Amino acid sequence: MNTTLSSLRSLVPALAVLIVLAAMPALGPSNRLLSLAISAGINIVALYGLSVLFGQTGILSMGHAALVGVGAYAAAVLARDAGLGFWIALPLGGIFAAIAAVIIGVPSLRVSGHHFVIMTFAFGQLLTIVLTNGGDYTGAATGLDLQLPVSFLGVQADDLMPYYYIVLAFVTLSAIASWAIINSPYGRTLRAIRENEKLAASLGINVGRHKIGAFVVSGVFAGVSGVLLAYFLRHISPSQFASFPSIYLALMVMIGGARLLLGPIAGGILVSFLPEVLNLDPVESRILYGVCLIAVILLLPNGLIAGLMDGWQRLLRGNGPKDAAHHAGGKRASEASR
């Protein structure tokens, strides 16, 4: 019972933030800010998949944007060749991305560490080359346009405001799905693999199968994110899913924190809005991202949200250095037992 209540309490902060975001349009934001919010929400859906792979399983992929691209191109091709709309493309985009994740995962997960990172990075580059040289079928370097509108219950949702709420709904579903995975026996198995892969294998856990399963789950999130992106931009091209967008996603999840539900939301919003708030150009933004990533790795290795929560708890309890060290040790033991 206590474990169930604790897991439910972990969902409350994320839902509270999402409720605040649902009320944001009442403030009358500009189209620019609303567009940034939609882009951030689309990234957050993909980040929840990456948080399952990296935060729970301990596997960092540098080809996650390629899986987003699979979902986006699936939506564009289905709309062009089969006349299938947004709501049919959503599950199909997730399925195609999951299949792509299996194709990448089976050979890539035979290696570990930086070798796996390199292989996923290479897949992203390979997909970009294939899409660029796909001729009329993929639109080559210029990409594809989407002409089919998005409708919900007979109401067109092409304007920014309705589409913002659609994206926010999928962010909410992604958060709930991620919470369910984290607090399921499957999630506990993934964390066991993350903490000690050899020990998990000695206990009879099929490590390879569970790694591929986590990769497939992350692919479903990425595919849905790709469909949302394609229908938001109404135009997609190979450069949107190359190496830098994958690094961009990894940066978001590492800054926000991959192990907490608020992490993807914080990382997606911070990285999307910070350059706008500080009025930075693209080059300055990339420099800022690099500085933020180095600072987080050195000072807050579990991400911004986890660092803020630890600091807040220590402030409330008035912990001195000795008590703080004891609290940190207790926290690590608690995480290992989850």
C-alpha positions as CSV (number, residue, x, y, z in Angstrom):
1,M,0.0,0.0,0.0
2,N,2.8,2.4,0.9
3,T,4.6,1.7,-2.3
4,T,1.4,2.3,-4.3
5,L,0.8,5.6,-2.6
6,S,4.4,6.6,-3.1
7,S,4.2,5.8,-6.8
8,L,0.9,7.8,-7.1
9,R,2.5,10.8,-5.4
10,S,5.3,10.7,-8.0
11,L,2.7,11.3,-10.7
12,V,1.2,14.4,-9.0
13,P,3.9,17.0,-9.7
14,A,3.9,16.1,-13.5
15,L,0.1,16.3,-13.7
16,A,0.1,19.6,-11.8
17,V,2.6,21.1,-14.3
18,L,0.5,19.8,-17.2
19,I,-2.6,21.5,-15.7
20,V,-0.7,24.8,-15.5
21,L,0.3,24.3,-19.2
22,A,-3.3,23.6,-20.1
23,A,-4.2,27.0,-18.7
24,M,-1.4,28.9,-20.5
25,P,-3.4,29.8,-23.6
26,A,-5.8,31.8,-21.3
27,L,-2.9,34.3,-20.9
28,G,-3.1,35.1,-24.6
29,P,0.4,34.1,-25.7
30,S,1.7,35.2,-29.1
31,N,1.8,32.8,-32.0
32,R,5.6,32.7,-31.6
33,L,5.4,31.5,-28.0
34,L,2.5,29.1,-28.8
35,S,4.6,27.6,-31.7
36,L,7.5,27.1,-29.3
37,A,5.2,25.5,-26.8
38,I,3.9,23.0,-29.4
39,S,7.5,22.2,-30.5
40,A,8.5,21.7,-26.9
41,G,5.5,19.4,-26.4
42,I,6.3,17.3,-29.4
43,N,9.9,16.9,-28.2
44,I,8.7,15.9,-24.7
45,V,6.7,13.0,-26.2
46,A,9.9,11.7,-27.7
47,L,11.8,12.4,-24.5
48,Y,9.5,10.2,-22.5
49,G,10.6,7.4,-24.8
50,L,14.2,8.3,-24.4
51,S,13.8,8.4,-20.6
52,V,12.6,4.8,-20.6
53,L,15.6,3.8,-22.6
54,F,18.3,6.0,-20.9
55,G,16.8,6.7,-17.5
56,Q,15.4,3.3,-16.6
57,T,17.7,1.0,-18.7
58,G,20.8,3.0,-18.8
59,I,21.2,3.0,-22.6
60,L,21.9,6.3,-24.3
61,S,20.8,6.5,-28.0
62,M,22.2,9.1,-30.4
63,G,19.8,8.0,-33.1
64,H,16.5,8.9,-31.4
65,A,15.7,11.6,-33.9
66,A,15.9,9.0,-36.7
67,L,13.0,7.1,-35.1
68,V,11.1,10.4,-34.9
69,G,11.8,10.7,-38.6
70,V,10.4,7.2,-39.3
71,G,7.1,8.3,-37.7
72,A,7.1,11.6,-39.6
73,Y,7.8,10.1,-43.0
74,A,5.3,7.3,-42.4
75,A,2.6,9.9,-41.8
76,A,3.6,11.9,-44.9
77,V,3.7,8.8,-47.2
78,L,0.4,7.4,-45.8
79,A,-1.3,10.7,-46.4
80,R,0.1,11.1,-49.9
81,D,-0.3,7.5,-51.2
82,A,-3.2,6.1,-49.2
83,G,-5.1,9.2,-48.1
84,L,-4.8,8.2,-44.5
85,G,-5.3,11.0,-42.0
86,F,-3.8,12.1,-38.7
87,W,-5.6,9.7,-36.3
88,I,-4.8,6.6,-38.4
89,A,-1.2,7.8,-39.0
90,L,-0.5,8.1,-35.2
91,P,-0.6,4.4,-34.3
92,L,0.9,3.4,-37.6
93,G,3.8,5.9,-37.1
94,G,4.5,4.4,-33.7
95,I,4.4,0.9,-35.1
96,F,6.8,1.7,-38.0
97,A,9.2,3.4,-35.6
98,A,9.0,0.4,-33.2
99,I,9.9,-1.9,-36.2
100,A,12.8,0.4,-37.0
101,A,13.9,0.2,-33.4
102,V,14.0,-3.6,-33.6
103,I,16.1,-3.4,-36.8
104,I,18.5,-1.1,-35.1
105,G,18.4,-2.8,-31.7
106,V,19.2,-6.4,-32.6
107,P,22.7,-5.7,-34.0
108,S,23.4,-2.6,-31.9
109,L,22.6,-4.0,-28.5
110,R,25.2,-6.8,-29.0
111,V,27.7,-4.1,-28.0
112,S,27.5,-1.7,-25.1
113,G,28.8,1.6,-23.9
114,H,30.2,4.0,-26.4
115,H,30.0,1.4,-29.2
116,F,26.2,1.3,-28.9
117,V,26.2,5.2,-29.0
118,I,28.3,5.1,-32.2
119,M,26.0,2.5,-33.9
120,T,22.8,4.5,-33.1
121,F,24.5,7.7,-34.3
122,A,25.5,5.9,-37.6
123,F,21.9,4.7,-38.1
124,G,20.7,8.3,-37.9
125,Q,23.3,9.3,-40.5
126,L,22.3,6.3,-42.7
127,L,18.6,7.2,-42.6
128,T,19.4,10.8,-43.6
129,I,21.3,9.5,-46.6
130,V,18.5,7.1,-47.6
131,L,15.9,9.8,-47.3
132,T,18.0,12.3,-49.3
133,N,18.5,9.8,-52.1
134,G,15.0,8.4,-52.1
135,G,13.9,10.4,-55.2
136,D,10.3,11.3,-55.6
137,Y,9.2,8.7,-53.0
138,T,10.9,10.5,-50.1
139,G,11.0,13.9,-51.7
140,A,14.8,13.7,-51.8
141,A,16.6,16.6,-50.0
142,T,13.6,19.0,-50.3
143,G,11.3,16.6,-48.3
144,L,7.6,16.0,-48.4
145,D,4.5,18.2,-47.8
146,L,1.4,17.2,-45.9
147,Q,-2.0,18.4,-47.3
148,L,-4.5,16.5,-45.1
149,P,-6.0,18.6,-42.3
150,V,-6.2,17.5,-38.7
151,S,-9.8,17.1,-37.4
152,F,-11.2,16.1,-34.1
153,L,-14.9,15.3,-33.7
154,G,-15.6,17.0,-37.0
155,V,-13.8,20.2,-35.9
156,Q,-10.7,21.3,-37.9
157,A,-7.6,21.6,-35.6
158,D,-5.2,23.3,-38.1
159,D,-4.9,26.5,-36.0
160,L,-2.2,26.7,-33.3
161,M,-4.5,26.8,-30.3
162,P,-6.4,23.5,-31.0
163,Y,-3.2,21.8,-32.0
164,Y,-1.6,22.9,-28.8
165,Y,-4.2,21.1,-26.8
166,I,-3.9,18.0,-29.0
167,V,-0.1,17.9,-28.4
168,L,-0.6,18.6,-24.7
169,A,-3.0,15.6,-24.5
170,F,-0.3,13.4,-26.0
171,V,2.2,14.8,-23.5
172,T,-0.1,13.8,-20.7
173,L,-0.7,10.3,-22.1
174,S,3.1,9.9,-22.5
175,A,3.7,11.0,-18.9
176,I,1.1,8.5,-17.6
177,A,2.5,5.7,-19.8
178,S,6.0,6.4,-18.6
179,W,4.8,6.4,-15.0
180,A,3.1,3.0,-15.6
181,I,6.3,1.6,-17.0
182,I,8.5,2.9,-14.2
183,N,6.2,1.5,-11.5
184,S,5.6,-1.9,-13.2
185,P,7.6,-5.1,-12.7
186,Y,9.0,-4.5,-16.1
187,G,10.3,-1.1,-15.0
188,R,11.9,-2.7,-12.0
189,T,13.6,-5.2,-14.2
190,L,15.0,-2.5,-16.5
191,R,16.4,-0.7,-13.4
192,A,18.0,-3.9,-12.3
193,I,19.7,-4.2,-15.7
194,R,20.8,-0.5,-15.4
195,E,22.3,-1.0,-12.0
196,N,24.2,-4.3,-12.6
197,E,23.7,-6.0,-15.9
198,K,25.8,-9.1,-15.1
199,L,24.0,-9.6,-11.8
200,A,20.6,-9.3,-13.5
201,A,21.7,-11.9,-16.1
202,S,22.9,-14.2,-13.3
203,L,19.4,-14.0,-11.8
204,G,17.8,-15.3,-15.0
205,I,16.8,-12.0,-16.6
206,N,17.1,-12.1,-20.4
207,V,19.1,-8.9,-20.6
208,G,19.2,-8.7,-24.4
209,R,15.4,-9.2,-24.8
210,H,14.6,-6.5,-22.2
211,K,17.0,-4.1,-23.8
212,I,15.4,-4.5,-27.2
213,G,12.0,-4.2,-25.5
214,A,13.0,-0.9,-24.0
215,F,14.3,0.3,-27.4
216,V,11.0,-0.7,-29.0
217,V,9.0,1.2,-26.3
218,S,11.1,4.3,-26.9
219,G,10.5,3.8,-30.7
220,V,6.7,4.0,-30.2
221,F,7.0,7.3,-28.3
222,A,9.4,8.6,-31.0
223,G,7.1,7.5,-33.8
224,V,4.1,9.3,-32.3
225,S,6.2,12.4,-31.8
226,G,7.2,12.2,-35.5
227,V,3.6,12.2,-36.6
228,L,2.8,15.1,-34.4
229,L,5.8,17.0,-35.8
230,A,4.9,16.3,-39.5
231,Y,1.3,17.5,-39.0
232,F,2.5,20.6,-37.1
233,L,5.2,21.7,-39.6
234,R,3.3,20.4,-42.7
235,H,6.7,19.9,-44.3
236,I,9.5,17.4,-43.4
237,S,13.0,17.0,-44.8
238,P,15.9,14.7,-44.0
239,S,18.0,17.4,-42.2
240,Q,15.4,17.5,-39.4
241,F,16.3,14.0,-38.4
242,A,20.1,14.0,-38.8
243,S,22.8,13.8,-36.1
244,F,22.3,17.2,-34.4
245,P,18.5,16.7,-33.6
246,S,19.4,13.4,-31.9
247,I,22.1,15.2,-29.8
248,Y,19.5,17.9,-29.1
249,L,17.1,15.3,-27.7
250,A,19.8,13.6,-25.6
251,L,20.8,17.1,-24.3
252,M,17.2,17.8,-23.2
253,V,16.7,14.5,-21.3
254,M,20.1,14.8,-19.6
255,I,19.5,18.4,-18.5
256,G,16.0,17.8,-17.2
257,G,16.7,14.3,-15.8
258,A,15.9,11.0,-17.3
259,R,14.7,9.1,-14.1
260,L,11.9,11.4,-13.0
261,L,8.6,12.2,-14.6
262,L,9.2,15.9,-14.5
263,G,12.6,15.5,-16.2
264,P,11.5,15.3,-19.8
265,I,9.0,18.2,-19.3
266,A,11.7,20.4,-17.7
267,G,14.3,19.5,-20.3
268,G,12.0,20.1,-23.2
269,I,10.7,23.4,-21.9
270,L,14.1,24.7,-20.8
271,V,16.0,23.9,-24.0
272,S,13.2,25.2,-26.2
273,F,12.5,28.5,-24.5
274,L,15.8,29.5,-23.0
275,P,17.3,30.9,-26.3
276,E,14.0,32.8,-26.9
277,V,14.1,34.3,-23.4
278,L,17.7,35.3,-23.7
279,N,17.3,36.4,-27.3
280,L,20.2,34.2,-28.6
281,D,21.0,33.3,-32.2
282,P,21.5,29.6,-33.2
283,V,25.3,29.6,-32.7
284,E,25.0,31.2,-29.3
285,S,22.2,28.8,-28.4
286,R,24.5,25.8,-29.1
287,I,27.2,27.3,-27.0
288,L,24.7,27.7,-24.2
289,Y,23.5,24.2,-24.5
290,G,27.0,22.8,-24.3
291,V,27.7,24.9,-21.2
292,C,24.5,23.8,-19.6
293,L,25.2,20.1,-20.3
294,I,28.7,20.3,-18.8
295,A,27.3,22.1,-15.7
296,V,24.6,19.5,-15.2
297,I,27.0,16.6,-15.7
298,L,29.5,18.0,-13.1
299,L,27.0,19.5,-10.6
300,L,23.7,17.7,-11.1
301,P,24.5,14.3,-12.7
302,N,20.9,13.1,-12.2
303,G,19.4,16.2,-13.9
304,L,18.1,19.5,-12.9
305,I,14.8,18.3,-11.3
306,A,16.5,15.7,-9.2
307,G,19.1,18.2,-8.1
308,L,16.4,20.8,-7.1
309,M,14.4,18.2,-5.3
310,D,17.5,17.0,-3.3
311,G,18.3,20.6,-2.4
312,W,14.8,21.4,-1.4
313,Q,14.6,18.3,0.9
314,R,17.9,19.2,2.6
315,L,16.7,22.8,3.1
316,L,13.4,21.6,4.7
317,R,15.2,19.1,7.0
318,G,18.0,21.5,7.8
319,N,20.6,18.8,7.0
320,G,24.2,19.5,7.8
321,P,27.0,17.9,5.8
322,K,26.9,14.7,7.7
323,D,23.1,14.3,7.5
324,A,23.2,15.3,3.8
325,A,25.7,12.5,3.1
326,H,23.5,10.0,5.1
327,H,20.4,11.2,3.1
328,A,22.2,10.8,-0.2
329,G,23.3,7.2,0.7
330,G,19.8,6.4,1.8
331,K,18.4,7.8,-1.5
332,R,20.9,5.6,-3.5
333,A,19.9,2.5,-1.6
334,S,16.2,3.3,-2.1
335,E,16.8,3.7,-5.9
336,A,18.7,0.4,-6.1
337,S,15.8,-1.4,-4.4
338,R,13.1,0.0,-6.7
